[in-house]
């Protein structure tokens, strides 16, 4: 059998290619832990289904989106973990064909567009309003825009100069009020009604998203697992939490630390530039570890290669619910499956592994496959995008 390894590819590509093209009876030797964990029957079914999906196995190459397994009729993404002796210790194969995605535009581009829209609105609408009624209607519409941007977005994540420029648009809009004494009263009642309807709708959207409640509560409040001030980038109802579409994650939180330049302490793409990276994560409850991983590499900020979605993680069973903490730094996890932990005990450090574009802690609790609203001791009110939560100094075994 030919060696599908090509020059310049990482060892994971070579080891995975060797495994996929080997006879099944060789799998227990090439990947004993994977075979034991998954089971021969299940593993054979997955590999055969993948081969049928892409027309057999050709080469395994490394790309921006992860390892790519190519066949005669298609490709799939994969993730492999390899020990120094060449043993395949971790394996994940995507269940659909791979199609290269359109590359995302930089996050600041959306805010640049907002700046243009705000400037255009100020210059072309408010500053050229023909009467006081039209000016009031236009201002209400612009206020609705700001309510949505500030209430449903996470403005503190953006670089401070860009955020301040967007906010300056509001000041420029209000400055147009100097024209009001010289304008006629006007009679645009319909436009006025539309403007205030938009403002009311925006207010309702933000309020409903922030006060959203789900059925199912924790058996008891958790301890906040982090120390210091943390900014909620995902949390609340569907309009402010992209986890809401996944049943078990519907009430999940994503937490970051704000620095001088948004979430980063200084410009740059290195992991250590992010203020959250490497911060200790403590157990939010007493429980038994039902799953733990520590060997998944950190993602490069702004990119997501195919990996196990939670990356390095610790899942805790309290006896009433499962509490999940994810995207931890490789090499930092201090517990293993089967361990019993106490609230306040150090579990690991904030990292950027799994489905993560920047260092943060993902936290959620679930029962019977349904996400539960999170509550923390000493933290009052709802947890939603844009809120800052301050954790206390926690005690416990480290």
C-alpha positions as CSV (number, residue, x, y, z in Angstrom):
1,X,0.0,0.0,0.0
2,X,1.4,3.4,-0.9
3,X,2.4,5.9,1.7
4,X,0.0,8.9,1.5
5,X,2.4,11.1,3.5
6,X,3.6,14.1,1.6
7,X,6.5,16.3,2.5
8,X,6.0,19.1,4.9
9,X,2.9,17.6,6.6
10,X,2.7,17.3,10.4
11,X,3.0,13.9,12.0
12,X,-0.8,13.8,12.7
13,X,-1.5,13.7,9.0
14,X,0.9,10.8,8.4
15,X,-0.4,8.8,11.4
16,X,-4.0,9.4,10.5
17,X,-3.4,8.4,6.9
18,X,-1.7,5.2,8.0
19,X,-4.6,4.4,10.3
20,X,-7.3,5.0,7.8
21,X,-5.6,2.9,5.1
22,X,-4.7,0.0,7.4
23,X,-6.7,-3.2,7.8
24,X,-9.1,-3.0,10.7
25,X,-7.3,-5.8,12.6
26,X,-4.3,-3.5,12.9
27,X,-6.3,-0.7,14.6
28,X,-5.9,-2.0,18.1
29,X,-2.1,-1.8,17.6
30,X,-2.1,1.6,15.9
31,X,-4.7,3.2,18.1
32,X,-5.4,1.1,21.2
33,X,-7.0,3.8,23.3
34,X,-9.2,5.0,20.5
35,X,-10.3,1.5,19.7
36,X,-11.1,0.7,23.3
37,X,-13.0,4.0,23.9
38,X,-15.1,3.8,20.7
39,X,-15.4,0.1,20.2
40,X,-14.3,-1.8,17.1
41,X,-17.8,-2.1,15.6
42,X,-18.6,1.6,16.0
43,X,-15.1,2.7,14.7
44,X,-15.4,0.4,11.7
45,X,-18.8,1.8,10.9
46,X,-17.5,5.4,11.1
47,X,-14.4,4.7,8.9
48,X,-16.4,2.8,6.3
49,X,-19.1,5.5,6.2
50,X,-16.4,8.2,5.7
51,X,-14.8,6.2,2.9
52,X,-18.2,5.8,1.1
53,X,-18.8,9.6,1.6
54,X,-15.6,10.7,-0.1
55,X,-14.8,7.8,-2.5
56,X,-12.1,6.0,-0.5
57,X,-9.0,7.3,1.2
58,X,-6.3,9.1,-0.7
59,X,-4.1,11.7,1.1
60,X,-4.4,13.4,4.5
61,X,-3.1,16.9,4.4
62,X,-3.0,19.9,6.8
63,X,-4.8,23.1,6.0
64,X,-6.2,26.3,7.6
65,X,-9.4,24.4,8.7
66,X,-7.7,21.3,10.1
67,X,-6.6,18.0,8.7
68,X,-8.3,17.2,5.4
69,X,-8.9,13.6,4.3
70,X,-9.3,13.4,0.6
71,X,-10.9,10.8,-1.6
72,X,-11.8,10.4,-5.2
73,X,-15.2,12.1,-4.8
74,X,-14.8,14.5,-1.9
75,X,-13.1,15.5,1.3
76,X,-13.8,15.6,5.1
77,X,-12.2,17.4,8.0
78,X,-10.6,15.4,10.8
79,X,-8.7,15.9,14.0
80,X,-6.0,13.5,15.3
81,X,-3.9,13.4,18.4
82,X,-0.6,11.5,18.3
83,X,1.7,10.3,21.0
84,X,5.5,10.7,20.7
85,X,5.8,7.0,19.8
86,X,3.4,7.4,16.9
87,X,0.3,6.0,18.6
88,X,-3.0,7.6,17.5
89,X,-4.5,8.6,20.8
90,X,-7.4,10.8,19.7
91,X,-9.6,10.9,16.6
92,X,-12.5,12.9,15.3
93,X,-13.9,12.8,11.8
94,X,-16.6,15.2,10.6
95,X,-19.8,13.5,9.4
96,X,-20.3,15.7,6.3
97,X,-18.2,16.6,3.3
98,X,-15.8,19.5,3.6
99,X,-16.5,22.6,1.6
100,X,-13.9,25.4,2.1
101,X,-15.8,28.3,3.9
102,X,-15.7,31.9,2.8
103,X,-13.2,33.7,5.0
104,X,-14.7,36.0,7.6
105,X,-14.1,39.7,7.3
106,X,-12.2,41.2,10.3
107,X,-14.5,41.8,13.3
108,X,-13.9,45.6,13.2
109,X,-15.3,45.8,9.7
110,X,-18.9,45.6,11.0
111,X,-18.2,48.5,13.3
112,X,-16.6,50.5,10.5
113,X,-19.9,50.0,8.6
114,X,-21.8,51.2,11.6
115,X,-19.7,54.3,11.7
116,X,-20.5,55.0,8.0
117,X,-24.2,54.4,8.6
118,X,-24.3,56.7,11.7
119,X,-22.4,59.4,9.9
120,X,-24.7,59.2,6.9
121,X,-27.7,59.3,9.1
122,X,-26.5,62.3,10.9
123,X,-25.5,64.3,7.9
124,X,-28.3,63.3,5.5
125,X,-31.3,63.0,7.8
126,X,-31.0,64.8,11.2
127,X,-29.0,67.7,9.9
128,X,-31.3,68.2,6.9
129,X,-34.7,67.6,8.7
130,X,-37.2,70.1,7.3
131,X,-39.3,70.5,10.5
132,X,-39.2,69.7,14.2
133,X,-41.6,66.7,13.9
134,X,-39.4,65.1,11.3
135,X,-36.3,65.7,13.4
136,X,-37.9,64.1,16.4
137,X,-39.0,61.1,14.3
138,X,-35.5,60.7,12.8
139,X,-33.9,61.0,16.3
140,X,-36.2,58.2,17.6
141,X,-35.2,56.0,14.8
142,X,-31.5,56.6,15.3
143,X,-32.0,56.0,19.1
144,X,-33.5,52.6,18.2
145,X,-30.4,51.8,16.2
146,X,-28.2,52.6,19.2
147,X,-30.4,50.6,21.6
148,X,-29.9,47.5,19.5
149,X,-26.2,48.1,18.9
150,X,-25.4,48.8,22.5
151,X,-28.0,46.4,24.0
152,X,-27.6,43.3,21.8
153,X,-24.0,43.8,20.8
154,X,-20.9,43.5,23.0
155,X,-19.4,47.0,22.4
156,X,-16.8,46.7,25.0
157,X,-15.1,44.0,23.0
158,X,-14.2,46.4,20.3
159,X,-11.0,48.6,20.3
160,X,-11.7,51.6,22.4
161,X,-11.0,54.2,19.6
162,X,-13.5,52.5,17.4
163,X,-16.1,52.3,20.1
164,X,-15.7,55.9,21.1
165,X,-16.0,57.0,17.5
166,X,-19.4,55.1,17.2
167,X,-20.6,56.8,20.4
168,X,-19.4,60.2,19.1
169,X,-22.0,59.7,16.3
170,X,-24.7,60.0,19.0
171,X,-23.2,63.3,20.2
172,X,-23.2,64.6,16.6
173,X,-26.8,63.7,16.2
174,X,-27.9,65.5,19.4
175,X,-25.8,68.5,18.3
176,X,-28.2,69.0,15.4
177,X,-30.8,70.1,18.0
178,X,-29.4,73.7,17.6
179,X,-31.5,73.9,14.4
180,X,-34.8,73.3,16.1
181,X,-35.7,76.9,17.0
182,X,-35.5,77.9,13.4
183,X,-37.6,74.9,12.1
184,X,-41.4,74.9,11.6
185,X,-43.5,72.5,13.8
186,X,-44.4,70.1,11.0
187,X,-47.2,67.6,10.8
188,X,-45.5,64.2,10.0
189,X,-47.4,62.2,12.6
190,X,-47.0,58.9,10.6
191,X,-43.2,59.3,10.6
192,X,-43.2,60.2,14.3
193,X,-45.3,57.1,15.1
194,X,-42.9,54.9,13.1
195,X,-39.9,56.3,14.8
196,X,-41.2,55.8,18.3
197,X,-42.6,52.3,17.3
198,X,-39.0,51.4,16.3
199,X,-37.6,52.7,19.5
200,X,-40.2,50.8,21.6
201,X,-39.5,47.6,19.6
202,X,-35.8,48.0,20.1
203,X,-36.3,48.5,23.8
204,X,-38.5,45.4,24.0
205,X,-36.0,43.3,22.1
206,X,-33.2,44.2,24.4
207,X,-35.2,43.8,27.6
208,X,-36.7,40.5,26.5
209,X,-33.3,39.1,25.6
210,X,-31.7,40.2,28.9
211,X,-34.6,39.0,31.1
212,X,-35.1,35.7,29.2
213,X,-35.9,32.8,31.5
214,X,-36.0,29.1,30.6
215,X,-37.7,26.2,32.3
216,X,-35.4,24.3,34.6
217,X,-33.2,25.6,37.4
218,X,-30.0,24.5,39.0
219,X,-30.3,22.4,42.2
220,X,-28.3,25.1,43.9
221,X,-26.4,28.2,42.9
222,X,-22.8,27.7,41.7
223,X,-19.7,29.5,42.8
224,X,-18.4,31.9,40.2
225,X,-15.3,30.0,38.9
226,X,-13.1,33.0,38.1
227,X,-11.5,35.8,40.0
228,X,-11.8,39.5,39.1
229,X,-14.0,41.2,36.5
230,X,-15.2,39.2,33.6
231,X,-17.3,40.4,30.6
232,X,-20.2,38.3,29.3
233,X,-19.9,38.0,25.5
234,X,-22.5,35.3,25.2
235,X,-25.4,35.0,27.6
236,X,-29.1,35.7,27.9
237,X,-31.9,35.0,25.4
238,X,-31.5,34.0,21.7
239,X,-31.0,37.6,20.5
240,X,-27.8,37.9,22.6
241,X,-26.6,34.4,23.0
242,X,-25.6,32.3,20.0
243,X,-25.6,29.1,22.2
244,X,-29.4,29.3,22.4
245,X,-30.0,27.2,19.3
246,X,-28.2,24.2,20.9
247,X,-30.6,22.7,23.5
248,X,-28.0,21.7,26.1
249,X,-26.1,25.0,25.8
250,X,-29.1,27.3,25.5
251,X,-28.2,29.1,28.7
252,X,-24.4,29.0,28.4
253,X,-22.1,31.8,29.2
254,X,-18.9,32.9,27.4
255,X,-16.6,35.0,29.6
256,X,-13.6,37.1,28.7
257,X,-11.4,39.8,30.4
258,X,-11.4,43.3,29.0
259,X,-8.1,45.0,28.4
260,X,-7.1,48.4,27.0
261,X,-7.7,47.3,23.4
262,X,-11.0,45.5,23.8
263,X,-10.5,42.0,24.9
264,X,-6.7,42.2,24.3
265,X,-4.2,43.8,26.6
266,X,-2.3,45.0,23.6
267,X,-2.6,44.7,19.8
268,X,-1.5,41.4,18.3
269,X,-2.6,37.9,17.5
270,X,-0.6,36.0,20.0
271,X,-2.5,34.2,22.8
272,X,-0.7,36.0,25.6
273,X,-2.0,39.3,24.3
274,X,-5.5,38.4,25.6
275,X,-6.1,39.3,29.2
276,X,-8.1,36.1,29.9
277,X,-5.5,33.7,28.8
278,X,-3.9,31.6,31.5
279,X,-6.3,32.8,34.3
280,X,-7.1,30.0,36.8
281,X,-10.4,28.3,36.6
282,X,-11.9,26.8,39.8
283,X,-14.6,24.3,40.3
284,X,-18.0,26.0,40.6
285,X,-19.5,23.1,42.6
286,X,-18.8,19.9,44.4
287,X,-19.0,17.0,42.0
288,X,-17.5,14.0,40.2
289,X,-15.5,14.4,37.0
290,X,-17.3,12.6,34.2
291,X,-15.0,13.8,31.4
292,X,-11.8,15.7,31.1
293,X,-9.4,16.5,28.3
294,X,-6.0,18.2,28.4
295,X,-4.2,17.5,25.1
296,X,-6.0,19.6,22.5
297,X,-3.9,22.4,21.1
298,X,-4.9,26.1,21.4
299,X,-6.4,27.7,18.3
300,X,-4.8,30.6,16.7
301,X,-6.8,33.7,17.7
302,X,-9.4,34.5,15.0
303,X,-9.3,31.1,13.4
304,X,-11.0,27.7,14.1
305,X,-9.4,24.5,12.9
306,X,-11.5,21.4,13.2
307,X,-11.1,20.0,16.8
308,X,-13.4,18.5,19.5
309,X,-15.8,21.4,20.0
310,X,-15.2,21.8,23.7
311,X,-11.4,21.4,23.4
312,X,-9.7,20.9,26.7
313,X,-12.5,20.6,29.3
314,X,-13.8,19.4,32.6
315,X,-17.4,18.1,33.0
316,X,-18.7,17.7,36.5
317,X,-21.7,15.7,37.7
318,X,-23.3,17.2,40.8
319,X,-25.8,14.4,41.1
320,X,-28.6,16.7,39.8
321,X,-27.0,18.2,36.7
322,X,-23.8,18.2,34.6
323,X,-21.7,21.4,34.7
324,X,-19.4,21.9,31.8
325,X,-16.3,24.2,31.6
326,X,-14.5,24.3,28.3
327,X,-11.8,25.8,26.1
328,X,-9.1,25.3,28.7
329,X,-5.3,25.8,28.1
330,X,-3.5,22.6,27.1
331,X,-1.4,21.1,29.9
332,X,-3.3,23.0,32.6
333,X,-6.1,20.6,33.5
334,X,-5.5,19.2,37.0
335,X,-8.2,16.5,37.3
336,X,-9.1,13.3,35.4
337,X,-12.3,11.3,34.8
338,X,-13.5,9.7,38.1
339,X,-12.0,12.3,40.4
340,X,-14.1,13.9,43.1
341,X,-13.7,17.7,43.3
342,X,-14.8,20.4,45.8
343,X,-16.0,23.8,45.0
344,X,-13.1,26.2,44.7
345,X,-10.6,23.6,43.6
346,X,-8.4,24.6,40.7
347,X,-9.4,22.7,37.5
348,X,-7.2,24.3,34.9
349,X,-6.6,27.6,33.1
350,X,-8.5,29.7,30.5
351,X,-7.3,28.8,27.0
352,X,-8.4,28.8,23.4
353,X,-8.9,25.2,22.5
354,X,-11.9,23.7,20.6
355,X,-14.5,25.9,18.9
356,X,-13.0,29.2,20.1
357,X,-11.8,32.3,18.3
358,X,-10.3,34.0,21.3
359,X,-9.3,32.9,24.9
360,X,-12.4,32.6,27.0
361,X,-14.2,30.3,29.4
362,X,-17.4,28.5,28.2
363,X,-19.7,27.5,31.1
364,X,-23.0,25.8,31.1
365,X,-25.1,23.4,33.1
366,X,-27.6,20.8,31.7
367,X,-30.1,18.2,32.9
368,X,-31.5,15.6,30.6
369,X,-30.1,17.3,27.6
370,X,-31.6,20.7,28.4
371,X,-29.6,23.8,29.4
372,X,-30.3,25.4,32.8
373,X,-30.2,29.1,33.7
374,X,-27.0,29.7,35.6
375,X,-27.0,31.3,39.1
376,X,-24.0,32.2,41.1
377,X,-23.6,32.9,44.8
378,X,-23.2,36.6,45.5
379,X,-24.2,37.6,41.9
380,X,-27.6,39.1,41.6
381,X,-29.7,39.7,38.5
382,X,-29.7,38.1,35.0
383,X,-26.6,37.1,33.1
384,X,-26.6,38.6,29.6
385,X,-24.2,39.8,26.9
386,X,-22.6,43.0,27.8
387,X,-22.7,42.6,31.6
388,X,-19.6,42.6,33.7
389,X,-19.5,40.0,36.6
390,X,-17.0,40.2,39.4
391,X,-15.8,37.0,40.9
392,X,-14.6,36.8,44.5
393,X,-11.3,35.2,45.6
394,X,-12.2,31.6,45.9
395,X,-10.8,29.1,48.4
396,X,-10.3,25.5,47.9
397,X,-7.6,22.9,47.2
398,X,-5.3,23.8,44.3
